[in-house]
Amino acid sequence: MDYVSALLPPVVMAVFFAGLIRVIVKTQGGANKAKEDAVVDAALARAEGARQGSPKTDD
């Protein structure tokens, strides 16, 4: 019975990890994908604009 108690925690962690990966994969895309992509694109554009809009001065 020692082998059962030794193998139980890794097996339980593997099952939960597989479930986590499945949830991550299933939530990619879907109805909100375009909206999420638009938010990320807008944030990147703002960051790029702020970086280009403030020139560095070397004094």
ABEGO torsion letter per residue (X at the ends): XAAAAAAAAAAAAAAAAAAAAAAAAAABEEAAAAAAAAAAAAAAAAAAAAAAABBBBBX
